[in-house]
Amino acid sequence: MDPLENIDGDRFDTVFPVPVMDRAVRALEGGKVLFFPRLAFALRADERAFLDPRCSDGRAKNVSYDPSSGALKGTGLVGGERDRLQAMVARFAQSARALVATLLPTYERQLRMGRTSYRPVEVQARPSSYRKDDSRLHVDAFPSRPNQGERILRVFSNVNPDGRGRIWRLGEPFEVCAQRFLPTLRRPFPGQRWLLRATGLTAGYRSDYDHYMLALHDAMKGDDYYQRHCRQCEVSFPAATTWMVFTDQVSHAAMAGQYLFEQTFHVPVQCLQSVPSAPLAVLERLLGRALAARSSQEALQKRSIRAS
């Protein structure tokens, strides 16, 4: 099965026909990557100077922007250069929000914007521990920012000026992966979630869902045999293209590439067209118990009430 679903459009605010929107949401929730082969995030003349690794401070793997506060981190630039870099990253955040709003209007109503990233450093040049090594297959989970089962939707744009593609590996379906690793994962020990919150290691309550997703993320990355032998394929996203994916559901690894924008969105489970395909619902079914305050069954019930 082709892991990509091609969506035509050359503007972030393209008005998509309803059949295209329906096809997109089915593919996205089914575990595919939405690929926009004609959608480029075009840099302005004064922004092309930021196609340079010096934009990074050398410590963080990306330049990070918080749309809610306007804070920019991970760069060593100062003064006017810093302001222009911030404006460029903010412009991508606005463009990505426009794309989700026009293609996935049922999400947009309750969408919460996360951080925006600009990644000017070559993937292969970043030394890292295995847990932080994004060149190893994984599903996304946040160690310090529990999300209680909300989906992690990400929009990426490759702006490499030399025409180089962003190389990913895509792995096996989420449920297959979960079935493989769940028997090896330990349950949270009593008082763990309280201790993490009290010491400031997490920004909120780490639900059982957050615990298992983070454990799954670490187990996948730490298993060398799995990294080499699980079912997977390599995909190149060319320069001047955009793609969108639920990174909490699709097993992925970034193998090569430089100069990339990424926008994170948080999508409540009840916004989905297919709630049973969400990682929260899959893990609850496999473990036979609720893992977050709002279980998949409650989300399904609320959708039924809204539709009646």
GUZA-73100 format. One record per residue: x, y, z of N, C-alpha, C in turn. Coordinates in Angstrom, 2 decimals. Layout:
N
PT    neast   nnorth      nup   caeast  canorth     caup    ceast   cnorth      cup
PT        X        Y        Z        X        Y        Z        X        Y        Z
...
***
This chain:
308
PT    neast   nnorth      nup   caeast  canorth     caup    ceast   cnorth      cup
PT     0.84    -1.19     0.00     0.00     0.00     0.00     0.88     1.24     0.00
PT     0.54     2.20    -0.84     1.29     3.45    -0.90     1.06     4.21     0.40
PT     2.14     4.58     1.13     1.95     5.30     2.40     1.56     6.76     2.22
PT     1.62     7.26     0.97     1.32     8.67     0.71    -0.03     8.82     0.03
PT    -0.74     9.87     0.40    -1.98    10.25    -0.27    -1.75    11.63    -0.88
PT    -1.69    11.69    -2.22    -1.42    12.96    -2.90    -2.63    13.88    -2.87
PT    -2.38    15.12    -2.48    -3.42    16.15    -2.46    -2.93    17.30    -3.33
PT    -3.74    17.69    -4.30    -3.34    18.76    -5.21    -3.68    20.12    -4.59
PT    -2.84    21.08    -4.88    -3.03    22.43    -4.36    -1.69    23.14    -4.31
PT    -1.65    24.40    -4.72    -0.39    25.12    -4.74    -0.40    26.35    -3.83
PT    -1.41    26.45    -2.95    -1.50    27.54    -1.99    -1.91    26.96    -0.63
PT    -1.42    27.57     0.43    -1.79    27.10     1.76    -3.24    27.41     2.09
PT    -3.82    28.37     1.39    -5.23    28.70     1.61    -6.10    28.22     0.45
PT    -5.67    27.17    -0.24    -6.46    26.58    -1.32    -7.85    26.20    -0.81
PT    -8.87    26.47    -1.61   -10.23    26.04    -1.28   -10.42    24.65    -1.88
PT   -10.44    23.63    -1.04   -10.50    22.25    -1.51   -11.96    21.82    -1.69
PT   -12.26    21.06    -2.74   -13.60    20.50    -2.90   -13.91    19.52    -1.77
PT   -15.18    19.35    -1.46   -15.59    18.46    -0.37   -15.08    17.03    -0.57
PT   -15.15    16.45    -1.80   -14.61    15.09    -1.96   -13.13    14.99    -1.60
PT   -12.36    16.03    -1.88   -10.94    16.02    -1.53   -10.77    16.09    -0.02
PT   -11.57    16.92     0.65   -11.50    17.00     2.11   -11.86    15.66     2.74
PT   -12.88    14.99     2.23   -13.28    13.69     2.76   -12.18    12.65     2.55
PT   -11.59    12.66     1.37   -10.51    11.71     1.08    -9.31    11.97     1.98
PT    -9.02    13.24     2.22    -7.87    13.61     3.05    -8.04    13.13     4.48
PT    -9.21    13.35     5.07    -9.39    12.98     6.48    -9.41    11.47     6.63
PT    -9.97    10.74     5.66    -9.95     9.27     5.73    -8.53     8.74     5.66
PT    -7.75     9.29     4.75    -6.36     8.84     4.60    -5.53     9.19     5.83
PT    -5.69    10.40     6.32    -4.92    10.87     7.46    -5.20    10.02     8.70
PT    -6.48     9.81     9.01    -6.84     9.04    10.19    -6.56     7.55    10.00
PT    -6.44     7.12     8.74    -6.11     5.74     8.45    -4.62     5.44     8.52
PT    -3.81     6.45     8.81    -2.38     6.21     8.97    -1.54     6.53     7.76
PT    -2.06     7.34     6.84    -1.28     7.74     5.67    -0.70     9.14     5.87
PT     0.26     9.46     5.05     0.85    10.79     5.02     0.21    11.56     3.87
PT    -0.36    12.72     4.15    -0.90    13.57     3.08     0.27    14.32     2.45
PT     0.43    14.16     1.14     1.57    14.75     0.44     1.06    15.76    -0.58
PT     1.62    16.96    -0.52     1.23    18.07    -1.39     2.39    18.38    -2.33
PT     2.44    17.72    -3.50     3.62    17.83    -4.37     3.81    19.20    -5.00
PT     2.76    20.05    -5.02     2.89    21.38    -5.64     2.83    22.51    -4.63
PT     2.84    22.16    -3.34     2.68    23.18    -2.31     4.03    23.51    -1.68
PT     4.58    24.65    -2.04     5.88    25.10    -1.51     5.68    26.28    -0.57
PT     6.47    26.29     0.50     6.52    27.48     1.35     7.64    28.34     0.78
PT     7.27    29.35     0.01     8.25    30.17    -0.70     8.86    31.20     0.23
PT    10.18    31.19     0.31    10.88    32.18     1.12    10.98    33.50     0.38
PT    10.86    34.59     1.12    11.03    35.92     0.54    12.52    36.19     0.37
PT    12.84    37.19    -0.42    14.24    37.49    -0.74    15.06    37.72     0.52
PT    14.50    38.44     1.48    15.27    38.75     2.69    15.32    37.59     3.67
PT    14.52    36.54     3.41    14.52    35.37     4.30    15.53    34.31     3.86
PT    16.01    34.40     2.64    16.91    33.37     2.14    18.25    33.37     2.88
PT    18.57    34.48     3.53    19.80    34.52     4.34    19.74    33.54     5.51
PT    18.54    33.10     5.88    18.40    32.19     7.00    18.54    30.72     6.58
PT    18.84    30.48     5.31    19.19    29.13     4.87    20.66    28.90     5.22
PT    20.90    28.82     6.51    22.27    28.76     7.02    22.21    28.12     8.42
PT    23.06    27.12     8.68    23.06    26.47    10.00    23.35    27.42    11.15
PT    23.91    28.58    10.87    24.23    29.52    11.95    22.97    30.03    12.64
PT    21.81    29.82    12.05    20.57    30.21    12.72    20.37    29.43    14.01
PT    20.91    28.22    14.07    20.81    27.41    15.28    21.84    27.88    16.30
PT    21.51    27.71    17.58    22.47    28.06    18.62    23.50    26.96    18.87
PT    23.39    25.86    18.11    24.35    24.78    18.24    24.01    23.77    19.32
PT    23.01    24.06    20.15    22.62    23.15    21.21    21.28    22.47    20.90
PT    20.31    23.25    20.53    18.99    22.70    20.18    19.03    22.16    18.75
PT    18.19    21.15    18.49    18.17    20.58    17.14    17.34    21.43    16.18
PT    16.61    22.41    16.72    15.83    23.27    15.84    15.60    24.62    16.50
PT    15.20    25.56    15.69    14.74    26.87    16.18    13.25    26.70    16.49
PT    12.85    27.04    17.70    11.49    26.78    18.16    10.75    28.09    18.42
PT     9.51    28.15    17.94     8.68    29.34    18.09     7.36    28.95    18.74
PT     6.95    29.70    19.73     5.68    29.46    20.41     4.66    30.50    19.92
PT     3.69    30.09    19.09     2.71    31.05    18.56     1.88    31.75    19.64
PT     1.71    31.11    20.79     0.86    31.70    21.83     1.56    32.85    22.55
PT     2.88    32.77    22.68     3.62    33.80    23.40     4.53    34.64    22.52
PT     4.82    34.12    21.31     5.76    34.81    20.43     7.22    34.56    20.77
PT     7.50    33.65    21.72     8.86    33.39    22.14     9.60    32.56    21.10
PT    10.84    32.93    20.84    11.70    32.22    19.91    12.90    31.68    20.68
PT    13.16    30.37    20.52    14.27    29.73    21.22    15.12    28.93    20.23
PT    16.33    28.59    20.65    17.18    27.73    19.86    18.02    28.44    18.82
PT    18.05    29.77    18.85    18.87    30.52    17.90    19.86    31.42    18.65
PT    21.01    31.62    18.01    21.99    32.54    18.56    21.93    33.91    17.93
PT    21.01    34.11    16.98    20.89    35.41    16.33    20.33    36.43    17.31
PT    20.69    37.68    17.10    20.24    38.75    17.99    19.77    39.94    17.15
PT    19.11    40.87    17.82    18.72    42.12    17.18    17.77    41.94    16.01
PT    18.03    42.70    14.93    17.16    42.68    13.77    17.13    41.33    13.08
PT    18.27    40.61    13.06    18.28    39.28    12.44    17.34    38.34    13.18
PT    17.37    38.40    14.49    16.49    37.54    15.28    15.02    37.88    15.00
PT    14.71    39.15    14.91    13.33    39.59    14.65    12.86    39.08    13.29
PT    13.72    39.16    12.28    13.33    38.71    10.94    13.17    37.19    10.89
PT    14.05    36.47    11.62    13.91    35.01    11.70    12.60    34.65    12.37
PT    12.27    35.34    13.44    11.02    35.08    14.14     9.82    35.34    13.23
PT     9.87    36.41    12.45     8.77    36.73    11.54     8.61    35.65    10.48
PT     9.72    35.10     9.99     9.65    34.04     8.99     9.01    32.78     9.56
PT     9.42    32.38    10.76     8.86    31.18    11.37     7.39    31.39    11.70
PT     7.04    32.59    12.17     5.64    32.90    12.45     4.80    32.86    11.18
PT     5.37    33.27    10.07     4.65    33.24     8.79     4.35    31.80     8.38
PT     5.30    30.89     8.65     5.00    29.49     8.36     3.88    28.97     9.26
PT     3.90    29.35    10.53     2.85    28.92    11.45     1.47    29.34    10.94
PT     1.36    30.56    10.46     0.09    31.06     9.92    -0.30    30.30     8.65
PT     0.68    30.00     7.82     0.40    29.26     6.57    -0.09    27.86     6.88
PT     0.58    27.18     7.81     0.17    25.82     8.17    -1.23    25.81     8.77
PT    -1.54    26.81     9.59    -2.89    26.90    10.18    -3.94    27.09     9.08
PT    -3.61    27.89     8.08    -4.55    28.10     6.97    -4.80    26.80     6.22
PT    -3.75    26.00     6.03    -3.90    24.73     5.31    -4.82    23.78     6.06
PT    -4.62    23.64     7.37    -5.47    22.75     8.15    -6.91    23.26     8.17
PT    -7.08    24.57     8.26    -8.42    25.14     8.32    -9.20    24.88     7.03
PT    -8.53    24.94     5.90    -9.24    24.77     4.62    -9.42    23.31     4.25
PT    -8.45    22.45     4.62    -8.53    21.03     4.24    -9.28    20.20     5.27
PT    -9.16    20.56     6.56    -9.73    19.76     7.64   -10.58    20.65     8.55
PT   -11.67    21.20     8.04   -12.46    22.17     8.83   -13.06    21.59    10.10
PT   -13.30    20.28    10.15   -13.87    19.68    11.37   -12.84    19.66    12.50
PT   -11.56    19.69    12.17   -10.52    19.80    13.20   -10.34    21.25    13.65
PT   -10.43    22.15    12.71   -10.05    23.54    12.94   -10.82    24.18    14.09
PT   -12.06    23.75    14.31   -12.89    24.38    15.33   -12.32    24.21    16.74
PT   -11.66    23.08    17.00   -11.12    22.82    18.33    -9.60    22.62    18.32
PT    -9.00    23.03    17.22    -7.56    22.86    17.05    -6.78    23.72    18.03
PT    -5.70    23.18    18.57    -4.81    23.94    19.43    -3.42    23.94    18.81
PT    -2.88    25.13    18.57    -1.57    25.21    17.94    -0.47    24.91    18.95
PT     0.46    24.07    18.53     1.65    23.82    19.31     2.81    24.64    18.78
PT     4.01    24.17    19.03     5.19    24.91    18.64     5.49    24.78    17.14
PT     6.16    25.78    16.64     6.63    25.81    15.27     8.14    25.63    15.28
PT     8.66    24.85    14.33    10.10    24.62    14.28    10.66    24.98    12.92
PT    11.86    25.51    12.95    12.67    25.66    11.74    13.95    24.86    11.98
PT    14.26    23.95    11.07    15.37    23.03    11.28    16.44    23.26    10.21
PT    17.43    24.13    10.52    18.44    24.47     9.52    19.64    23.53     9.51
PT    19.67    22.56    10.42    20.84    21.70    10.58    20.60    20.36     9.88
PT    21.62    19.86     9.24    21.55    18.56     8.58    21.21    17.46     9.58
PT    20.24    16.60     9.22    19.80    15.53    10.11    20.96    14.65    10.54
PT    21.79    14.21     9.60    22.84    13.25     9.89    23.96    13.84    10.74
PT    24.02    15.15    10.87    25.12    15.78    11.59    24.84    15.96    13.07
PT    23.66    15.50    13.56    23.29    15.77    14.95    23.61    14.58    15.84
PT    24.61    14.66    16.69    24.84    13.58    17.67    23.72    13.58    18.69
PT    23.34    12.39    19.19    22.20    12.34    20.09    22.18    11.01    20.83
PT    21.48    10.98    21.99    21.17     9.71    22.64    20.11     9.01    21.82
PT    19.94     7.70    22.04    18.98     6.97    21.21    17.56     7.49    21.42
PT    17.22     7.96    22.62    15.87     8.47    22.85    15.60     9.75    22.06
PT    16.64    10.55    21.81    16.48    11.80    21.08    16.86    11.67    19.61
PT    17.21    10.46    19.18    17.67    10.23    17.81    16.47    10.02    16.89
PT    16.11    11.05    16.15    14.94    10.97    15.28    15.20    10.19    13.99
PT    16.42     9.66    13.82    16.69     8.79    12.68    16.33     7.34    12.98
PT    15.79     7.10    14.18    15.30     5.78    14.55    13.77     5.80    14.53
PT    13.16     4.75    14.00    11.71     4.69    13.87    11.05     4.89    15.24
PT     9.99     5.70    15.25     9.30     6.00    16.50     7.93     6.60    16.19
PT     7.08     6.62    17.20     5.87     7.44    17.19     6.08     8.54    18.21
PT     5.48     9.69    17.99     5.77    10.84    18.83     5.03    10.78    20.17
PT     5.72    11.21    21.20     5.16    11.37    22.54     5.99    12.44    23.24
PT     5.36    13.18    24.15     6.03    14.29    24.80     6.39    13.91    26.24
PT     7.69    13.85    26.60     8.06    13.49    27.97     7.57    14.48    29.02
PT     7.64    15.78    28.71     7.31    16.79    29.72     5.96    17.45    29.52
PT     5.29    17.14    28.41     4.01    17.80    28.11     2.94    16.74    27.81
PT     2.36    16.13    28.86     1.33    15.12    28.64     0.16    15.70    27.86
PT    -0.45    14.86    26.99    -1.55    15.39    26.18    -2.87    14.65    26.38
PT    -2.90    13.67    27.29    -4.16    13.02    27.67    -4.89    12.38    26.48
PT    -4.18    11.99    25.45    -4.81    11.31    24.32    -5.08    12.18    23.12
PT    -4.84    13.49    23.22    -4.99    14.35    22.05    -4.05    13.88    20.93
PT    -4.49    14.06    19.70    -3.68    13.68    18.56    -2.59    14.70    18.29
PT    -1.47    14.25    17.73    -0.35    15.11    17.34    -0.31    15.18    15.82
PT    -0.78    16.29    15.29    -0.81    16.50    13.85     0.31    17.46    13.48
PT     1.10    17.09    12.47     2.22    17.95    12.09     2.22    18.22    10.59
PT     2.55    19.47    10.25     2.69    19.91     8.87     4.16    20.25     8.63
PT     4.74    19.69     7.57     6.14    19.89     7.25     6.28    20.52     5.86
PT     7.29    21.37     5.69     7.63    21.91     4.37     9.14    21.88     4.20
PT     9.58    21.29     3.08    11.00    21.22     2.75    11.36    22.45     1.93
PT    12.27    23.28     2.44    12.67    24.50     1.73    14.14    24.45     1.32
PT    14.68    23.25     1.15    16.09    23.11     0.80    16.40    23.83    -0.51
PT    17.36    24.75    -0.53    17.62    25.54    -1.73    18.38    24.79    -2.82
PT    18.96    23.63    -2.47    19.75    22.86    -3.42    18.95    21.71    -4.04
PT    17.65    21.67    -3.76    16.80    20.63    -4.35    16.88    19.29    -3.64
PT    17.50    19.22    -2.48    17.64    17.95    -1.77    16.34    17.57    -1.08
PT    16.03    16.30    -1.15    14.83    15.80    -0.50    15.04    15.57     0.98
PT    13.94    15.52     1.70    13.93    15.12     3.11    13.64    13.63     3.12
PT    14.57    12.83     3.61    14.44    11.37     3.54    13.88    10.84     4.85
PT    12.78    10.12     4.75    12.15     9.48     5.90    12.11     7.97     5.69
PT    12.08     7.25     6.79    11.60     5.86     6.78    10.21     5.85     7.42
PT     9.31     5.08     6.87     7.97     4.90     7.43     7.81     3.44     7.81
PT     7.31     3.20     9.02     7.24     1.85     9.55     5.87     1.22     9.49
PT     5.69     0.19    10.30     4.47    -0.62    10.26     3.31     0.12    10.94
PT     2.06    -0.34    10.70     0.89     0.33    11.29     0.98     0.38    12.82
PT     0.31     1.38    13.40     0.39     1.61    14.83    -0.04     0.40    15.64
PT    -1.16    -0.22    15.26    -1.65    -1.35    16.06    -0.67    -2.51    16.03
PT    -0.06    -2.77    14.89     0.93    -3.85    14.79     2.11    -3.55    15.71
PT     2.55    -2.32    15.69     3.66    -1.90    16.55     3.29    -2.02    18.02
PT     2.09    -1.57    18.38     1.64    -1.64    19.77     1.54    -3.09    20.24
PT     1.01    -3.97    19.41     0.91    -5.38    19.77     2.28    -5.99    20.02
PT     3.27    -5.53    19.26     4.62    -6.06    19.40     5.25    -5.65    20.74
PT     5.08    -4.37    21.14     5.82    -3.85    22.28     5.05    -3.81    23.59
PT     3.71    -3.75    23.57     2.96    -3.60    24.82     3.30    -4.66    25.87
PT     3.48    -5.93    25.49     3.79    -6.93    26.53     5.10    -6.65    27.26
PT     5.97    -5.84    26.69     7.27    -5.56    27.32     7.25    -4.28    28.15
PT     6.16    -3.52    28.11     6.13    -2.22    28.77     5.57    -2.34    30.20
PT     6.23    -1.69    31.14     5.78    -1.73    32.53     4.67    -0.72    32.77
PT     3.79    -1.06    33.70     2.77    -0.11    34.12     3.42     0.98    34.96
PT     2.81     2.18    35.01     3.37     3.23    35.88     3.31     2.81    37.35
PT     4.36     3.13    38.09     4.35     2.74    39.50     3.50     3.73    40.31
PT     2.94     3.29    41.43     2.06     4.16    42.24     2.76     5.46    42.64
PT     2.07     6.57    42.43     2.60     7.87    42.80     3.51     8.50    41.77
PT     3.78     7.79    40.67     4.71     8.32    39.68     4.22     9.61    39.06
PT     2.96     9.65    38.66     2.43    10.83    37.99     2.40    12.05    38.92
PT     2.09    11.81    40.22     2.11    12.90    41.18     3.52    13.44    41.36
PT     4.50    12.53    41.46     5.89    12.92    41.67     6.42    13.72    40.48
PT     6.10    13.27    39.26     6.57    13.98    38.06     6.02    15.40    38.01
PT     4.75    15.54    38.37     4.14    16.87    38.33     4.68    17.75    39.45
PT     4.82    17.17    40.66     5.27    17.94    41.82     6.70    18.46    41.65
PT     7.53    17.69    40.96     8.93    18.09    40.77     9.12    18.94    39.53
PT     8.04    19.18    38.77     8.13    20.01    37.58     8.68    19.30    36.36
PT     8.82    17.97    36.43     9.33    17.22    35.27     8.27    17.10    34.18
PT     7.01    17.24    34.56     5.94    17.30    33.55     5.13    18.57    33.79
PT     4.58    19.10    32.70     3.82    20.34    32.79     2.36    20.09    33.15
PT     2.02    18.87    33.42     0.66    18.52    33.80     0.62    17.07    34.22
PT    -0.58    16.55    34.35    -0.80    15.19    34.82    -0.47    14.20    33.70
PT     0.44    13.25    33.96     0.78    12.23    32.97    -0.20    11.07    33.12
PT    -1.12    10.96    32.20    -2.10     9.89    32.23    -1.44     8.56    31.88
PT    -2.19     7.47    32.07    -1.67     6.16    31.65    -1.40     6.15    30.15
PT    -2.23     6.85    29.40    -1.98     6.94    27.95    -0.62     7.56    27.68
PT    -0.33     8.69    28.31     0.96     9.34    28.11     2.11     8.43    28.52
PT     1.93     7.71    29.62     2.97     6.78    30.08     3.26     5.72    29.02
PT     2.21     5.09    28.48     2.43     4.02    27.51     2.96     4.54    26.18
PT     2.51     5.70    25.75     3.02     6.26    24.50     4.51     6.60    24.61
PT     4.91     7.16    25.73     6.32     7.48    25.92     7.15     6.21    26.03
PT     6.62     5.21    26.73     7.33     3.94    26.83     7.44     3.26    25.47
PT     6.39     3.36    24.66     6.42     2.79    23.32     7.47     3.50    22.46
PT     7.49     4.82    22.52     8.48     5.63    21.80     9.90     5.17    22.15
PT    10.17     5.02    23.45    11.51     4.64    23.89    11.84     3.20    23.51
PT    10.87     2.31    23.64    11.12     0.91    23.31    11.42     0.73    21.83
PT    10.69     1.43    20.98    10.94     1.35    19.54    12.35     1.82    19.22
PT    12.71     2.98    19.74    14.03     3.53    19.43    15.17     2.68    20.00
PT    14.91     2.02    21.11    15.96     1.26    21.76    16.16    -0.15    21.24
PT    15.31    -0.59    20.32    15.37    -1.97    19.82    16.08    -2.01    18.47
PT    17.36    -2.36    18.46    18.14    -2.36    17.23    17.60    -3.36    16.21
PT    17.19    -4.54    16.69    16.67    -5.55    15.76    15.41    -5.03    15.08
PT    14.53    -4.42    15.86    13.29    -3.86    15.30    13.61    -2.79    14.26
PT    14.56    -1.93    14.55    14.92    -0.86    13.62    15.38    -1.41    12.28
PT    16.06    -2.52    12.30    16.59    -3.10    11.06    15.60    -3.97    10.32
PT    14.73    -4.68    11.05    13.99    -5.78    10.43    12.48    -5.59    10.37
PT    11.91    -4.57    11.01    10.45    -4.39    10.90    10.08    -3.95     9.49
PT     8.84    -4.13     9.16     8.37    -3.72     7.83     8.45    -2.21     7.71
PT     9.10    -1.73     6.67     9.32    -0.29     6.52     9.63     0.05     5.07
PT     9.55     1.33     4.76     9.91     1.79     3.42    10.55     3.17     3.54
PT    11.30     3.54     2.53    11.96     4.84     2.49    11.20     5.76     1.55
PT    11.01     7.00     1.99    10.29     8.00     1.20    11.13     9.27     1.16
PT    11.21     9.88    -0.02    11.89    11.17    -0.16    10.84    12.24    -0.45
PT    10.81    13.26     0.40     9.94    14.40     0.18    10.78    15.49    -0.49
PT    10.52    15.76    -1.77    11.38    16.69    -2.51    11.33    18.11    -1.95
PT    12.33    18.89    -2.33    12.33    20.31    -2.00    11.10    20.96    -2.60
PT    10.61    22.00    -1.96     9.43    22.76    -2.41     8.16    21.92    -2.38
PT     8.07    21.02    -1.40     6.84    20.26    -1.18     6.46    20.33     0.29
PT     5.22    19.92     0.58     4.68    19.95     1.94     4.01    18.62     2.22
PT     4.00    18.18     3.49     3.28    16.97     3.86     2.73    17.12     5.27
PT     1.73    16.30     5.58     0.99    16.38     6.84     0.75    14.97     7.34
PT     0.91    14.75     8.66     0.78    13.39     9.18     0.49    13.43    10.68
PT    -0.24    12.44    11.15    -0.40    12.22    12.58     0.84    11.47    13.06
PT     1.79    12.18    13.66     3.05    11.56    14.03     2.96    10.72    15.30
PT     1.83    10.77    16.00     1.61     9.86    17.13     1.12     8.50    16.65
PT     0.74     8.41    15.40     0.17     7.18    14.83     1.10     6.55    13.81
PT     1.77     7.37    13.01     2.61     6.86    11.93     4.05     6.74    12.40
PT     4.57     5.53    12.37     5.96     5.28    12.73     6.87     5.89    11.67
PT     7.81     6.74    12.09     8.61     7.48    11.13    10.01     7.73    11.68
PT    10.93     8.00    10.77    12.32     8.32    11.14    12.87     9.27    10.08
PT    13.53    10.32    10.51    14.13    11.29     9.60    15.59    10.90     9.37
PT    15.93    10.56     8.13    17.24    10.01     7.83    18.22    11.03     7.25
PT    17.71    11.97     6.49    18.60    12.96     5.85    17.77    14.16     5.44
PT    18.45    15.29     5.29    17.79    16.50     4.84    18.19    17.69     5.68
PT    17.97    18.86     5.13    18.33    20.11     5.80    17.40    21.21     5.33
PT    17.03    22.08     6.22    16.15    23.22     5.97    14.70    22.77     5.84
PT    14.06    22.71     6.98    12.70    22.21     7.07    11.91    23.05     8.06
PT    10.64    23.30     7.73     9.69    23.90     8.67     8.73    22.82     9.15
PT     8.30    22.98    10.39     7.34    22.03    10.95     6.42    22.75    11.91
PT     5.11    22.48    11.79     4.12    23.05    12.70     3.36    21.92    13.38
PT     3.29    21.97    14.71     2.56    20.98    15.48     1.18    21.52    15.85
PT     0.17    20.64    15.72    -1.18    20.94    16.17    -1.64    19.82    17.11
PT    -2.49    20.18    18.07    -3.09    19.20    18.96    -4.57    19.11    18.63
PT    -5.03    17.88    18.35    -6.40    17.66    17.89    -7.12    16.78    18.90
PT    -8.20    17.27    19.53    -8.97    16.43    20.45    -9.52    15.19    19.75
PT    -9.56    14.08    20.45   -10.02    12.83    19.86   -11.43    12.96    19.32
PT   -12.28    13.73    20.01   -13.68    13.81    19.60   -13.87    14.54    18.27
PT   -12.82    15.18    17.76   -12.91    15.83    16.44   -12.76    14.85    15.28
PT   -12.26    13.64    15.57   -11.95    12.70    14.51   -13.21    12.13    13.88
PT   -13.08    11.76    12.62   -14.15    11.05    11.94   -14.13     9.57    12.32
PT   -12.92     9.02    12.59   -12.77     7.62    12.97   -12.05     7.54    14.30
PT   -12.78     7.67    15.39   -12.18     7.63    16.73   -11.47     6.31    17.01
PT   -12.01     5.14    16.57   -11.33     3.87    16.88    -9.93     3.74    16.31
PT    -9.56     4.56    15.33    -8.22     4.47    14.76    -7.19     5.27    15.56
PT    -7.64     6.09    16.51    -6.72     6.91    17.29    -5.87     6.03    18.20
PT    -4.62     6.40    18.45    -3.79     5.60    19.36    -4.42     5.38    20.72
PT    -5.12     6.39    21.27    -5.79     6.21    22.55    -6.77     5.06    22.49
PT    -7.60     5.02    21.45    -8.60     3.96    21.33    -7.94     2.60    21.11
PT    -6.87     2.56    20.32    -6.17     1.30    20.05    -5.56     0.75    21.33
PT    -4.87     1.59    22.09    -4.24     1.13    23.32    -5.27     0.72    24.36
PT    -6.36     1.47    24.46    -7.42     1.10    25.41    -8.01    -0.26    25.06
PT    -8.19    -0.50    23.77    -8.74    -1.80    23.35    -7.76    -2.94    23.64
PT    -6.49    -2.73    23.34    -5.51    -3.79    23.55    -5.27    -4.07    25.03
PT    -5.35    -3.03    25.88    -5.11    -3.21    27.31    -6.39    -3.48    28.10
PT    -7.53    -3.21    27.48    -8.80    -3.52    28.12    -9.20    -2.58    29.23
PT    -8.73    -1.34    29.19    -9.11    -0.37    30.22    -8.91     1.05    29.72
PT    -9.56     2.00    30.38    -9.41     3.40    30.02    -8.03     3.90    30.43
PT    -7.44     4.73    29.60    -6.08     5.21    29.84    -6.00     6.71    30.04
PT    -7.10     7.41    29.84    -7.10     8.86    30.01    -8.45     9.26    30.57
PT    -8.54    10.49    31.06    -9.78    10.98    31.67   -10.93    10.92    30.68
PT   -10.64    11.20    29.41   -11.66    11.13    28.37   -11.33     9.93    27.50
PT   -12.03     8.85    27.69   -11.73     7.63    26.95   -12.30     7.71    25.55
PT   -11.90     6.79    24.70   -12.41     6.76    23.32   -13.91     6.51    23.31
PT   -14.41     5.72    24.28   -15.85     5.45    24.30   -16.63     6.73    24.58
PT   -16.14     7.57    25.51   -16.81     8.85    25.80   -16.78     9.76    24.59
PT   -15.66     9.77    23.86   -15.56    10.60    22.66   -16.57    10.15    21.62
PT   -16.70     8.84    21.46   -17.68     8.33    20.51   -19.10     8.73    20.91
PT   -19.40     8.66    22.19   -20.72     9.03    22.67   -21.01    10.50    22.40
PT   -20.03    11.37    22.63   -20.24    12.80    22.41   -20.44    13.09    20.93
PT   -19.72    12.39    20.05   -19.92    12.59    18.62   -21.33    12.17    18.22
PT   -21.83    11.08    18.82   -23.18    10.62    18.49   -24.22    11.63    18.92
PT   -24.00    12.25    20.12   -24.95    13.25    20.62   -24.97    14.46    19.69
PT   -23.77    14.91    19.25   -23.71    16.08    18.36   -24.39    15.82    17.02
PT   -24.29    14.57    16.55   -24.85    14.24    15.23   -26.36    14.06    15.26
PT   -26.92    13.81    16.47   -28.37    13.53    16.56   -29.17    14.83    16.56
***
